[in-house]
């Protein structure tokens, strides 16, 4: 069992920046593919960004060039730096962890990001 604890959400004006962090409770963090999903009211949950154990990275088209995912294997933490935020980025953001060869994901509790003027 892996526990994921997100932090760093909040409210920001359009064009602003926020950084999210997710700490994982596992000694083998480095082998996990880590990701960030989000869910806006009335919409399906969607992948925002993911980073594999080899640091291969995928982004949703809607956030390319604005968001950056990174990981620190010594701190068992994955980050999401969000710049040039737009109102449509408003959502609950969830951290995920997936072990190689396993389809199931671990999920964090979610953190609210609100972009509004």
C-alpha positions in Angstrom: 0.0 0.0 0.0 1.3 3.4 -1.0 0.0 6.6 0.6 0.2 9.8 -1.4 -0.2 13.2 0.2 -0.6 16.3 -2.0 0.1 19.8 -1.0 0.3 23.2 -2.6 -3.1 23.9 -4.0 -4.9 27.2 -3.6 -6.4 30.1 -5.5 -4.6 32.2 -8.0 -5.5 34.8 -10.6 -5.3 34.0 -14.4 -1.7 34.1 -15.6 -0.4 33.2 -12.1 1.6 30.2 -11.0 1.2 27.4 -8.4 3.3 24.5 -7.5 2.0 21.1 -6.3 3.9 18.5 -4.4 3.1 14.9 -3.6 4.9 12.8 -1.1 4.8 9.0 -1.4 5.2 6.5 1.5 7.2 3.9 -0.2 10.9 2.8 -0.1 10.9 2.0 -3.8 9.5 5.3 -5.0 12.0 5.4 -7.9 10.3 2.5 -9.7 6.9 4.0 -9.8 5.4 6.0 -12.7 4.0 9.1 -11.0 1.3 11.3 -12.4 -1.1 14.1 -11.9 -4.8 13.9 -12.8 -7.4 16.6 -12.5 -11.2 16.7 -12.3 -13.2 19.8 -12.9 -16.9 20.1 -11.8 -19.1 18.2 -14.2 -16.2 16.8 -16.2 -14.4 13.5 -16.3 -11.1 13.0 -14.6 -8.2 13.6 -17.0 -4.5 13.0 -17.1 -2.5 16.2 -16.7 1.1 14.8 -16.7 3.0 11.7 -15.9 6.7 10.8 -15.4 8.1 7.3 -15.5 10.9 5.8 -13.5 13.3 6.6 -16.4 11.8 10.2 -16.4 10.0 9.8 -19.7 7.3 12.5 -19.5 3.8 12.9 -21.0 1.6 16.0 -20.9 -2.0 16.7 -21.8 -2.1 18.9 -24.9 -3.9 21.6 -22.9 -1.0 22.1 -20.5 2.0 21.6 -22.7 4.4 24.5 -22.4 2.7 25.7 -19.2 3.1 22.9 -16.7 6.2 21.0 -15.7 6.3 17.6 -13.9 9.4 16.5 -12.1 10.4 14.0 -9.4 12.9 13.8 -6.6 13.6 10.1 -5.8 15.6 11.0 -2.7 12.6 12.8 -1.2 10.0 10.3 -2.6 8.2 13.4 -4.1 6.7 14.3 -7.4 6.0 17.9 -8.3 3.8 19.8 -10.7 4.8 23.4 -11.5 1.9 25.2 -13.1 2.5 28.5 -14.9 0.3 30.8 -17.0 -2.7 29.4 -15.3 -6.1 29.7 -16.9 -9.6 29.6 -15.4 -10.1 26.2 -17.2 -7.3 24.8 -15.1 -9.6 25.0 -12.1 -10.1 21.5 -10.8 -9.2 19.1 -8.0 -5.7 17.8 -8.7 -4.8 14.2 -7.8 -1.4 12.6 -7.5 -1.1 9.0 -8.7 1.4 6.2 -8.5 1.6 3.1 -10.6 4.1 0.2 -10.2 5.5 -1.3 -13.3 3.6 -4.3 -14.6 0.5 -3.4 -12.5 -2.6 -1.7 -13.9 -3.9 -0.4 -10.6 -3.2 3.1 -9.5 -2.7 4.6 -6.0 -4.5 7.9 -5.6 -3.9 10.9 -3.3 -6.8 12.7 -1.6 -6.7 15.6 -4.0 -6.0 19.3 -3.7 -8.1 22.1 -5.0 -6.7 24.6 -7.6 -8.9 27.6 -8.4 -8.0 30.1 -11.1 -10.2 33.1 -11.0 -10.1 36.9 -11.1 
